[in-house]
Amino acid sequence: MNQILSIDQQNNNNINNNSKNNNNGTSNSKGIIKVLIIVLIIFALIAIGIAAYAILNGRHDDKKVVLPEITVNSQSEETVELIVKHEKGIGEIKYSWNHEDEKTIQGENRKEISTTINVPEGKNILYVEATDNKGNKSEKYKQEFKNGGMDINFDAINENVRITVESDKNISFITYRWDEEEEKRVEVNDKTVQTEVATLKGTHTLTVSAVDENNKTETATKIVVGATRPTIDVTIEENKYYVIKVTDENEIKRVEIITPEGTETKEPLEKEFEYKVELKKGDNKMIIRAYNSNEQAMAEKKVKCTIE
């Protein structure tokens, strides 16, 4: 009887142990499944994020407007080549010289259009604007081209204005006048001419016209502020200093004081300027240059003294 009970207890213990092992196996399986689910959720979220970014980025790219591309190549002095490109089709092209007689080329949804344009004689500015098939306009193209003609340039030389005219053909003559005064004529018969004209006090307009051998005329104007040169006075004070005094009827823009040691520059921006330079033993050489308000007139004075 005791032996039978002992066997029954042993069987019950085995059953309980098997039950515990089964429970442990089930718990482990559930843990692994949970981890797999979490990993899958993370991958799913990453995939959704990547897809959303791609969609948003695609929409952003769709909003970018690509404008027509304008290129102008100079073929010769007489002609230029106009090229317009657009990846989605060109609506129309408008161009003109000097904002006059504007011309239109229909794009007809073409992706590239090339045409040759004649350049008028002289200096001219080409303006071009292109529109795509959705009405988006390019930035306006602007460029100056020169076809023969004559170049007229002005340079300020002290109290004069130097007029320089250059041409690829012989210049017959030039004329110039101040404001509405009577014209003065200079005979040329050359491809280059240079002449100087005395300026007038105050603000005036100088008009120059040049006529070549083919009777073609080029005209240029220049607003000139006439002024006399500044006045420079240098004295010696107690054998210790140079005393520099500069005056101008309008304004002194710049004074340069040049010595063997170097150049010192002052910008008074006034009608009167005074400055002292210390003297040293031996020779004291100095050059003073003074410029008026528009630097059109320059005065220069050289001084030298010896201190024992």
C-alpha positions as CSV (number, residue, x, y, z in Angstrom):
1,M,0.0,0.0,0.0
2,N,2.8,2.4,0.9
3,Q,4.6,1.4,-2.3
4,I,1.6,2.3,-4.5
5,L,1.2,5.7,-2.9
6,S,4.9,6.4,-3.5
7,I,4.6,5.6,-7.2
8,D,1.5,7.9,-7.5
9,Q,3.4,10.8,-5.9
10,Q,6.2,10.4,-8.3
11,N,3.9,10.4,-11.3
12,N,2.2,13.6,-10.0
13,N,5.6,15.3,-9.7
14,N,6.5,14.4,-13.3
15,I,3.2,15.8,-14.5
16,N,3.7,19.1,-12.6
17,N,7.2,19.5,-14.0
18,N,6.0,18.9,-17.6
19,S,3.3,21.5,-17.1
20,K,5.8,24.1,-15.9
21,N,8.1,23.4,-18.8
22,N,5.2,23.8,-21.2
23,N,4.3,27.1,-19.6
24,N,7.9,28.4,-19.9
25,G,8.0,27.5,-23.6
26,T,4.7,29.3,-24.2
27,S,6.0,32.4,-22.4
28,N,9.2,32.4,-24.5
29,S,7.3,32.1,-27.7
30,K,5.0,35.0,-26.8
31,G,8.1,37.2,-26.1
32,I,9.6,36.4,-29.4
33,I,6.4,37.2,-31.2
34,K,6.1,40.5,-29.4
35,V,9.7,41.5,-30.5
36,L,9.0,40.5,-34.1
37,I,5.8,42.6,-34.1
38,I,7.7,45.6,-32.7
39,V,10.4,45.2,-35.3
40,L,7.8,45.0,-38.1
41,I,6.0,48.1,-36.8
42,I,9.3,50.0,-36.8
43,F,10.1,48.9,-40.4
44,A,6.6,49.9,-41.4
45,L,6.9,53.3,-39.9
46,I,10.3,53.9,-41.6
47,A,8.8,52.8,-45.0
48,I,5.8,55.1,-44.5
49,G,8.2,58.0,-43.7
50,I,10.3,57.4,-46.7
51,A,7.3,57.2,-49.0
52,A,5.8,60.4,-47.5
53,Y,9.1,62.2,-48.0
54,A,9.3,61.1,-51.6
55,I,5.8,62.2,-52.3
56,L,6.3,65.6,-50.6
57,N,9.6,66.1,-52.4
58,G,8.0,65.2,-55.7
59,R,5.3,67.8,-55.1
60,H,8.0,70.4,-54.2
61,D,9.9,69.6,-57.4
62,D,6.7,70.0,-59.4
63,K,6.3,73.6,-58.0
64,K,9.8,74.6,-59.3
65,V,9.3,76.7,-62.4
66,V,12.0,76.3,-65.1
67,L,12.2,79.4,-67.2
68,P,13.2,79.6,-70.8
69,E,17.0,79.9,-71.4
70,I,18.2,82.7,-73.7
71,T,21.6,82.7,-75.4
72,V,22.9,85.3,-77.9
73,N,26.1,84.6,-79.9
74,S,27.8,87.2,-82.0
75,Q,28.4,85.9,-85.5
76,S,29.9,89.1,-87.0
77,E,29.5,92.8,-86.5
78,E,26.4,92.6,-88.8
79,T,24.5,89.6,-87.2
80,V,23.9,87.8,-84.0
81,E,22.4,84.3,-83.4
82,L,19.5,84.2,-80.9
83,I,18.9,80.8,-79.3
84,V,16.0,80.0,-76.8
85,K,15.5,76.7,-75.1
86,H,12.9,75.2,-72.8
87,E,12.4,71.6,-71.8
88,K,8.5,71.8,-71.8
89,G,8.0,74.0,-74.8
90,I,8.3,77.7,-75.8
91,G,5.2,80.0,-76.0
92,E,6.7,83.0,-77.7
93,I,9.8,85.2,-78.0
94,K,9.9,89.0,-78.2
95,Y,13.0,91.0,-79.1
96,S,13.8,94.6,-80.1
97,W,16.8,96.9,-80.7
98,N,16.8,99.9,-78.3
99,H,13.2,99.2,-77.3
100,E,12.0,100.1,-80.8
101,D,10.0,98.0,-83.4
102,E,9.5,94.9,-81.2
103,K,9.2,91.6,-83.1
104,T,7.5,88.4,-81.9
105,I,8.4,84.8,-82.8
106,Q,5.7,82.2,-82.0
107,G,7.2,79.2,-80.1
108,E,4.5,76.7,-81.2
109,N,5.6,74.5,-78.2
110,R,9.0,73.9,-79.7
111,K,11.8,73.1,-77.2
112,E,14.5,75.0,-79.0
113,I,14.4,78.0,-81.4
114,S,17.3,79.5,-83.2
115,T,17.2,82.6,-85.5
116,T,19.7,85.1,-87.0
117,I,19.1,88.8,-86.2
118,N,20.7,91.7,-88.1
119,V,22.5,94.3,-86.0
120,P,21.7,98.0,-86.9
121,E,24.7,100.3,-87.6
122,G,26.4,101.9,-84.6
123,K,25.9,100.9,-80.9
124,N,22.6,99.2,-80.2
125,I,21.1,97.4,-77.2
126,L,19.3,94.1,-77.9
127,Y,16.4,93.2,-75.5
128,V,14.9,89.7,-75.5
129,E,12.2,88.1,-73.4
130,A,10.9,84.5,-73.8
131,T,7.6,82.9,-72.5
132,D,7.0,79.2,-72.0
133,N,3.8,77.4,-73.0
134,K,2.3,78.1,-69.5
135,G,3.0,81.8,-69.7
136,N,6.1,81.9,-67.4
137,K,8.4,84.7,-68.6
138,S,12.2,84.6,-68.5
139,E,14.4,87.3,-67.1
140,K,14.8,90.0,-69.7
141,Y,18.0,89.7,-71.7
142,K,19.9,92.9,-72.4
143,Q,23.2,93.3,-74.2
144,E,25.0,96.0,-76.3
145,F,26.3,95.2,-79.7
146,K,28.3,97.4,-82.1
147,N,28.1,97.3,-85.9
148,G,30.7,99.7,-87.4
149,G,29.9,103.2,-86.5
150,M,32.0,105.6,-84.5
151,D,33.1,105.7,-80.9
152,I,33.0,109.1,-79.2
153,N,34.7,109.4,-75.8
154,F,35.3,112.3,-73.3
155,D,38.1,112.8,-70.9
156,A,38.7,115.5,-68.3
157,I,42.1,117.1,-68.7
158,N,42.6,119.9,-66.1
159,E,40.4,122.7,-67.3
160,N,39.7,121.1,-70.7
161,V,37.6,118.3,-72.1
162,R,39.4,116.0,-74.5
163,I,37.2,114.6,-77.3
164,T,38.3,111.4,-79.0
165,V,36.5,109.9,-82.0
166,E,37.5,106.6,-83.6
167,S,36.0,104.8,-86.6
168,D,36.6,101.9,-88.9
169,K,36.0,104.3,-91.8
170,N,37.5,107.7,-92.5
171,I,35.9,110.5,-90.5
172,S,35.1,113.5,-92.6
173,F,34.6,116.0,-89.8
174,I,33.3,116.5,-86.3
175,T,31.3,119.3,-84.7
176,Y,30.9,120.3,-81.1
177,R,28.9,122.9,-79.2
178,W,28.2,123.9,-75.6
179,D,24.5,123.9,-74.7
180,E,22.6,125.6,-77.5
181,E,25.6,127.7,-78.7
182,E,26.8,127.7,-82.3
183,E,28.6,124.6,-83.5
184,K,32.3,124.6,-84.2
185,R,33.6,122.3,-86.9
186,V,36.9,120.3,-87.1
187,E,38.0,118.8,-90.4
188,V,39.4,115.3,-90.0
189,N,39.8,112.9,-93.1
190,D,41.2,110.2,-90.8
191,K,39.9,107.2,-88.8
192,T,40.9,108.9,-85.5
193,V,40.7,112.4,-84.2
194,Q,41.4,114.0,-80.9
195,T,40.8,117.6,-79.8
196,E,40.6,119.5,-76.5
197,V,37.8,122.0,-75.7
198,A,38.1,124.6,-72.9
199,T,35.4,124.0,-70.2
200,L,32.9,126.7,-69.1
201,K,32.4,127.5,-65.5
202,G,29.3,125.9,-64.1
203,T,27.3,122.9,-65.4
204,H,26.9,122.7,-69.2
205,T,26.1,120.1,-71.9
206,L,28.7,119.3,-74.5
207,T,27.4,117.8,-77.7
208,V,29.7,116.2,-80.3
209,S,28.7,114.9,-83.7
210,A,30.9,112.9,-86.1
211,V,30.3,112.3,-89.8
212,D,32.1,109.6,-91.8
213,E,33.0,109.3,-95.5
214,N,29.6,107.6,-96.1
215,N,27.8,110.5,-94.5
216,K,26.8,108.4,-91.5
217,T,26.5,110.5,-88.3
218,E,27.1,109.5,-84.7
219,T,26.2,111.9,-81.8
220,A,27.2,111.9,-78.1
221,T,26.6,114.3,-75.2
222,K,28.4,114.9,-72.0
223,I,27.4,116.9,-68.9
224,V,30.4,118.8,-67.8
225,V,30.9,120.7,-64.5
226,G,33.5,123.4,-65.3
227,A,35.8,124.7,-62.7
228,T,39.2,126.5,-62.3
229,R,42.1,124.8,-60.8
230,P,42.6,125.0,-57.0
231,T,45.1,127.6,-55.7
232,I,48.2,126.3,-53.8
233,D,50.3,128.6,-51.5
234,V,53.3,127.4,-49.4
235,T,55.2,129.4,-46.8
236,I,57.9,128.6,-44.2
237,E,57.1,129.2,-40.6
238,E,60.0,129.9,-38.2
239,N,62.3,127.6,-40.2
240,K,60.3,124.7,-38.6
241,Y,57.4,124.0,-40.9
242,Y,56.1,124.2,-44.4
243,V,52.6,125.8,-44.2
244,I,50.4,124.6,-47.1
245,K,47.3,126.5,-47.9
246,V,44.9,125.3,-50.7
247,T,41.7,127.1,-51.8
248,D,39.0,126.3,-54.5
249,E,35.9,128.1,-55.5
250,N,33.8,125.0,-55.1
251,E,35.4,122.2,-53.1
252,I,38.8,120.6,-52.6
253,K,38.4,116.9,-53.1
254,R,41.9,115.6,-52.5
255,V,45.4,116.9,-51.7
256,E,48.5,114.9,-52.2
257,I,51.7,115.8,-50.3
258,I,54.7,114.1,-51.8
259,T,58.1,113.9,-50.1
260,P,61.1,111.6,-50.5
261,E,59.7,109.7,-47.5
262,G,56.4,108.9,-49.3
263,T,52.9,110.4,-50.2
264,E,50.4,111.6,-47.7
265,T,46.8,112.1,-48.9
266,K,44.1,114.4,-47.4
267,E,40.5,114.7,-48.4
268,P,39.3,118.1,-47.1
269,L,36.0,118.3,-48.9
270,E,35.9,122.0,-48.2
271,K,36.8,125.2,-50.0
272,E,39.9,125.9,-47.9
273,F,42.6,123.6,-46.5
274,E,45.7,124.3,-44.4
275,Y,48.3,121.8,-43.3
276,K,51.8,121.9,-41.7
277,V,54.8,119.7,-42.6
278,E,57.7,119.6,-40.2
279,L,61.1,120.6,-41.7
280,K,64.3,118.6,-41.1
281,K,67.9,119.6,-41.4
282,G,69.2,119.6,-44.9
283,D,67.2,119.7,-48.1
284,N,63.4,119.6,-47.8
285,K,61.8,118.8,-51.2
286,M,58.0,118.5,-51.6
287,I,55.3,118.4,-54.3
288,I,51.7,119.4,-53.6
289,R,48.9,118.3,-55.8
290,A,45.3,119.5,-55.3
291,Y,42.2,118.3,-57.1
292,N,38.8,120.0,-57.4
293,S,35.4,118.5,-56.5
294,N,35.0,116.4,-59.7
295,E,38.8,115.9,-60.2
296,Q,38.5,117.6,-63.5
297,A,41.1,120.2,-62.6
298,M,44.4,119.6,-60.8
299,A,47.0,122.1,-59.5
300,E,50.6,121.2,-58.7
301,K,53.3,123.1,-56.8
302,K,56.9,122.1,-56.2
303,V,58.9,123.6,-53.3
304,K,62.4,123.1,-51.9
305,C,64.3,124.6,-49.0
306,T,67.5,123.9,-47.0
307,I,67.7,124.1,-43.3
308,E,71.1,124.5,-41.7
